[in-house]
Amino acid sequence: NEMKMIRAIIRPEKEEDVIKELETAGFPSVTKMDVFGRGKQKGIQVGTAVYDELAKSMIMVVVDDAMVDKASGAIALAAKTGNYGDGKIFVSPVEMVSTIRTGKMGI
């Protein structure tokens, strides 16, 4: 089975919605973390102040290759506001997965 890791950088206020949507779509196993970054807009400017390191959330999920569209679609659906800063979804191949407790290979 080919596996993919999906990493989504999203607005922090959309984190709960994204996790719920993933669970509803059949993807209950997620990893989340708080991250900081900026996109093409290089942050935001408020008056004379420029904020170029914005708080974001990163959601990670590993899925079978055939489930990439379903999982990334769930993320996009729940994360989208239609405004700049909604985030990005990155999909990468996963070479190996092993469960520490059992040593079992695969997800």
Stockholm file with secondary structure:
# STOCKHOLM 1.0

chainA/1-107         NEMKMIRAIIRPEKEEDVIKELETAGFPSVTKMDVFGRGKQKGIQVGTAVYDELAKSMIMVVVDDAMVDKASGAIALAAKTGNYGDGKIFVSPVEMVSTIRTGKMGI
#=GR chainA/1-107 SS CCEEEEEEEECGGGHHHHHHHHHHTTCCCCEEEEEEECCTTCSEEETTEEECSEEEEEEEEEEEGGGHHHHHHHHHHHHCCSSTTCEEEEEEEECCCBCTTTCCBCC
#=GC SS_cons         CCEEEEEEEECGGGHHHHHHHHHHTTCCCCEEEEEEECCTTCSEEETTEEECSEEEEEEEEEEEGGGHHHHHHHHHHHHCCSSTTCEEEEEEEECCCBCTTTCCBCC
//
